[in-house]
Amino acid sequence: MDLALLLMIAVFVASLGIQWGLQATFARHSRVGNTRGLTGAQVARAILDAHGLSQVRVEPVPGHLTDHYDPQAKAVRLSEPNYASPSLAALAVAAHEVGHAVQDAQGYAWLRVRANLWPVASLGSTWGPILVLAGLALGALGLAKLGIYLYLAVAFFQLITLPVEFDASRRAMGFLKRMGFLSDRETGPARQVLTWAALTYVAALASSLATILYYASLLGLFRREE
């Protein structure tokens, strides 16, 4: 079996393991209430207000782990369970998303770079694989290479995402400790939730890189000229 294909399979399996780890960790700490009894929405609102961001809304959204910060709408959106739950997991996730809002307010450079890359990355994720496969089917090497270049934009976007996400988690732990939302025994569980969440972004980057290598091997880009 081709080495690049083996690598892609190995990364896929590892990604499944990380997703399982996140789900298991989140489920475990979703059943444990924080000592302050505050919901994710309350914690998010308190941290935002403490940073002078009263204009940023905190809103519930449907789904599971659909939490995100919308920089266009200036809104922290928490999945419905995290919005209303007083669990340790909800507290950690809410603080993380507020971390993105604070990054936005402070003009965090990597967040701006990521926002500027998003249109190209979105194009690459949609058309990259299509162009590679079309190029292979038609024997059009140039078309397939264009697909790989577009997919490289996706990987670069994911690479830039890492410092953005790690910084948001670092800020989240700082918020929670300074504002007294975490007791000593709760610090570890909150950090576990954030760590597993961060690993999913590492897995996504590894998956993209492995896919690119596989596409390149299909095109014979690693073969030496006879």
Secondary structure per residue as TSV (DSSP state, phi and psi in degrees):
chain	resnum	aa	ss	phi	psi
A	1	M	-	360.0	141.8
A	2	D	-	-58.5	137.2
A	3	L	H	-61.0	-39.7
A	4	A	H	-64.9	-37.0
A	5	L	H	-68.1	-40.6
A	6	L	H	-60.5	-41.6
A	7	L	H	-63.4	-43.2
A	8	M	H	-63.2	-40.1
A	9	I	H	-65.5	-42.6
A	10	A	H	-62.5	-42.3
A	11	V	H	-66.2	-38.6
A	12	F	H	-61.5	-44.7
A	13	V	H	-64.2	-42.4
A	14	A	H	-63.1	-38.5
A	15	S	H	-63.9	-39.6
A	16	L	H	-62.2	-39.1
A	17	G	H	-64.0	-40.4
A	18	I	H	-67.1	-40.8
A	19	Q	H	-62.5	-41.4
A	20	W	H	-62.9	-42.6
A	21	G	H	-62.1	-41.3
A	22	L	H	-63.3	-47.5
A	23	Q	H	-62.7	-42.4
A	24	A	H	-66.6	-43.6
A	25	T	H	-65.6	-43.5
A	26	F	H	-64.6	-43.4
A	27	A	H	-62.4	-40.7
A	28	R	H	-63.5	-46.2
A	29	H	H	-85.2	-8.0
A	30	S	H	-75.1	-17.0
A	31	R	T	-93.9	0.3
A	32	V	S	-113.6	119.1
A	33	G	B	-77.5	148.8
A	34	N	-	-79.6	155.1
A	35	T	T	-66.2	-24.4
A	36	R	T	-81.4	-14.8
A	37	G	-	68.1	24.2
A	38	L	-	-93.4	142.2
A	39	T	-	-78.8	166.5
A	40	G	H	-57.7	-40.0
A	41	A	H	-64.2	-41.6
A	42	Q	H	-66.2	-41.1
A	43	V	H	-65.4	-45.0
A	44	A	H	-59.5	-45.4
A	45	R	H	-62.6	-42.7
A	46	A	H	-64.4	-42.1
A	47	I	H	-68.9	-42.7
A	48	L	H	-59.0	-47.2
A	49	D	H	-63.8	-36.0
A	50	A	H	-65.8	-22.4
A	51	H	T	-103.4	15.7
A	52	G	T	70.1	27.3
A	53	L	-	-111.9	48.4
A	54	S	T	-64.9	-20.1
A	55	Q	T	-77.2	-16.3
A	56	V	S	-81.0	124.2
A	57	R	E	-83.5	155.5
A	58	V	E	-117.7	117.5
A	59	E	E	-129.7	147.5
A	60	P	E	-83.7	146.7
A	61	V	E	-132.3	148.9
A	62	P	S	-66.6	159.7
A	63	G	S	107.1	178.6
A	64	H	S	-115.7	124.2
A	65	L	S	55.9	40.1
A	66	T	-	-97.3	15.5
A	67	D	-	-62.6	138.6
A	68	H	E	-165.8	165.1
A	69	Y	E	-108.5	130.0
A	70	D	E	-102.0	104.6
A	71	P	T	-70.1	-23.9
A	72	Q	T	-74.2	-44.6
A	73	A	T	-86.5	-7.9
A	74	K	T	53.4	57.9
A	75	A	E	-140.1	132.9
A	76	V	E	-89.8	118.3
A	77	R	E	-111.4	119.4
A	78	L	E	-108.7	137.1
A	79	S	E	-56.5	147.2
A	80	E	H	-52.0	-42.1
A	81	P	H	-61.4	-42.7
A	82	N	H	-72.5	-32.2
A	83	Y	H	-60.5	-43.1
A	84	A	H	-101.5	-7.6
A	85	S	-	-89.4	141.5
A	86	P	-	-95.7	27.3
A	87	S	B	-81.1	163.5
A	88	L	H	-63.8	-38.6
A	89	A	H	-63.1	-44.6
A	90	A	H	-62.0	-41.2
A	91	L	H	-60.9	-45.2
A	92	A	H	-65.8	-44.8
A	93	V	H	-64.9	-43.1
A	94	A	H	-61.3	-43.9
A	95	A	H	-64.4	-36.9
A	96	H	H	-62.9	-46.0
A	97	E	H	-66.2	-35.5
A	98	V	H	-64.4	-32.3
A	99	G	H	-55.6	-38.9
A	100	H	H	-67.3	-37.9
A	101	A	H	-63.8	-39.7
A	102	V	H	-69.0	-39.5
A	103	Q	H	-55.8	-46.3
A	104	D	H	-61.1	-46.3
A	105	A	H	-64.4	-32.9
A	106	Q	T	-92.1	1.8
A	107	G	T	67.9	38.5
A	108	Y	-	-56.3	123.4
A	109	A	H	-61.1	-45.7
A	110	W	H	-64.9	-32.1
A	111	L	H	-65.4	-39.9
A	112	R	H	-67.0	-41.8
A	113	V	H	-61.6	-43.5
A	114	R	H	-62.5	-42.1
A	115	A	H	-62.1	-38.7
A	116	N	H	-70.3	-28.9
A	117	L	H	-82.1	-18.7
A	118	W	H	-55.1	-45.0
A	119	P	H	-58.4	-42.2
A	120	V	H	-69.4	-41.1
A	121	A	H	-64.5	-39.4
A	122	S	H	-63.2	-41.5
A	123	L	H	-63.1	-42.2
A	124	G	H	-66.4	-39.2
A	125	S	H	-67.4	-29.9
A	126	T	H	-83.3	-49.4
A	127	W	H	-96.5	-21.0
A	128	G	H	-54.5	-59.8
A	129	P	H	-60.5	-36.9
A	130	I	H	-62.3	-45.0
A	131	L	H	-68.2	-37.1
A	132	V	H	-62.6	-49.3
A	133	L	H	-66.8	-38.9
A	134	A	H	-65.1	-41.2
A	135	G	H	-63.0	-40.1
A	136	L	H	-65.8	-43.1
A	137	A	H	-65.9	-36.7
A	138	L	H	-92.2	-5.8
A	139	G	T	70.5	25.2
A	140	A	-	-100.7	92.6
A	141	L	H	-60.8	-40.0
A	142	G	H	-62.5	-40.6
A	143	L	H	-65.2	-42.1
A	144	A	H	-65.3	-39.8
A	145	K	H	-63.5	-39.0
A	146	L	H	-59.6	-40.2
A	147	G	H	-61.2	-40.6
A	148	I	H	-65.2	-41.8
A	149	Y	H	-61.8	-40.2
A	150	L	H	-65.2	-38.5
A	151	Y	H	-70.8	-27.7
A	152	L	H	-62.6	-32.6
A	153	A	H	-63.3	-35.4
A	154	V	H	-64.1	-46.2
A	155	A	H	-63.2	-39.1
A	156	F	H	-66.1	-39.4
A	157	F	H	-60.5	-43.2
A	158	Q	H	-67.2	-33.3
A	159	L	H	-65.0	-44.4
A	160	I	H	-65.4	-29.3
A	161	T	H	-64.3	-31.2
A	162	L	H	-58.0	-54.4
A	163	P	H	-62.4	-30.7
A	164	V	H	-64.5	-46.6
A	165	E	H	-71.9	-42.1
A	166	F	H	-63.5	-40.3
A	167	D	H	-66.0	-39.7
A	168	A	H	-63.0	-38.7
A	169	S	H	-68.7	-38.9
A	170	R	H	-62.8	-44.2
A	171	R	H	-62.1	-41.6
A	172	A	H	-58.3	-46.6
A	173	M	H	-63.8	-36.9
A	174	G	H	-64.4	-44.8
A	175	F	H	-57.8	-49.6
A	176	L	H	-64.4	-36.9
A	177	K	H	-74.5	-48.7
A	178	R	H	-63.9	-34.7
A	179	M	T	-91.9	3.8
A	180	G	T	73.0	25.4
A	181	F	-	-82.3	-16.2
A	182	L	-	-118.1	135.0
A	183	S	-	-85.1	170.1
A	184	D	H	-58.1	-40.5
A	185	R	H	-74.0	-15.7
A	186	E	H	-92.3	-12.0
A	187	T	H	-63.4	-45.8
A	188	G	H	-59.5	-52.0
A	189	P	H	-58.8	-41.5
A	190	A	H	-62.9	-41.4
A	191	R	H	-66.5	-35.3
A	192	Q	H	-61.1	-44.7
A	193	V	H	-59.2	-46.4
A	194	L	H	-68.5	-35.8
A	195	T	H	-66.2	-47.0
A	196	W	H	-62.8	-38.3
A	197	A	H	-63.0	-41.3
A	198	A	H	-64.9	-35.5
A	199	L	H	-63.5	-27.0
A	200	T	H	-64.6	-31.5
A	201	Y	H	-73.3	-35.3
A	202	V	H	-64.2	-43.2
A	203	A	H	-63.3	-38.8
A	204	A	H	-63.4	-41.6
A	205	L	H	-64.8	-45.5
A	206	A	H	-60.8	-39.1
A	207	S	H	-64.4	-42.4
A	208	S	H	-64.8	-43.1
A	209	L	H	-64.7	-40.8
A	210	A	H	-65.0	-38.2
A	211	T	H	-65.0	-41.3
A	212	I	H	-62.2	-43.7
A	213	L	H	-61.9	-38.9
A	214	Y	H	-65.7	-45.4
A	215	Y	H	-59.7	-42.8
A	216	A	H	-63.3	-37.4
A	217	S	H	-68.0	-35.6
A	218	L	H	-63.4	-32.8
A	219	L	T	-83.5	-4.8
A	220	G	T	73.0	25.1
A	221	L	T	-71.5	-14.7
A	222	F	T	-99.6	-0.9
A	223	R	-	-78.5	139.5
A	224	R	-	-82.2	145.1
A	225	E	-	-67.1	136.9
A	226	E	-	-73.3	360.0
